[in-house]
Amino acid sequence: MLNNESIPVHCYYSRNSAKRDFFVGDSHGKYSLLMQPLKKISFDLSADRLFSVDNIIDRGEGSFNCLKLAKKEWFIPVLGNHEQFLLKMENAHLITKSIVI
């Protein structure tokens, strides 16, 4: 179960001297739409970074794939309200499950 202590409030990143930094917002689970421009700009997974500044998940068909990006070293997500809602639902599910058992 995640709690507020496990999610850092502020993270600081130094300038990416190795390559480039890009920013994207509100991909809303549109994984294919998010990845297409990265291919066009020859995004380098070993050196470039992509900062996602809100809502990587939603009703989009690729929400799970977008969520999996959070484990990639080159992808830096900012927790949006949709992700906060997901965490609340997961925590509520775990609490309910422990009460029922």
Order of alpha helices (4+ residues) and beta strands (2+ residues): beta-alpha-beta-alpha-beta-alpha
